[in-house]
């Protein structure tokens, strides 16, 4: 089972992901915004990022 991390900011490199047993890490913040704006919109930001990740996963599965 792949392990995916969602965060406000992703500031680690791929080798660090591997050490932490994370297959992929994604930032939920898709544009410059204040912390207040990010917190006020966290639900939608997580939803959008998750939708993109699931779409990628489905696309990958369809091509196998």
N, C-alpha and C positions, 0 to 999 in steps of 0.2 A: 504494500500500500504506500503510495507516494506521500511524503510529508511536505505540506505547503505552509509557509508562514506568511501572514499578512501583518503589515506594520504601517505606522504613519510614515516612517522613513526607513529605508533599507540602506545601511551604511557598512555592510560587511561584504567581503569578496567571496567568490564561489568556493574557494578552498576552506573558508571558515564555515560556510553552509555544510560542507561535507563533514567537517569535524563535529558539527552539532547534529549530524544526521538529518539535515533539512535538504530536501531535493530541490526546492525552489523557494525564493523569497520575493514578495511583491510589496511595493509601497501602495497604500490605498489613496494617497494624495496625488491627484492627477494634474494639479496646477499650483502655482505659487499661492499660498493662502496663510492666513494667521492661524495660530493654534486655536484661537476662539472659533474661527470659521470651521476648522477641521473638526473640532469637538461638536459644534452645532450640526454638522452634516455627516457625522460618522456613520450613521445607518446607511445612507445613500452611497457613501464612498465605499463601504464594505460590500454593499450589494452590487455596485458597478464592477468592482474588481473581481468579485466572485463570479459574476456572470461572464466576464472575459476569460477567466481561468477555466471555467467549465466548458465554454465554447471551444477553447483551444484543446482541451482534453478530448471532447467529442470529435473534433476534427481529426485529431491524431488517431483515435480509435477507428474512425471510419476509413482511414488510409492504410490500416494494417491488413 
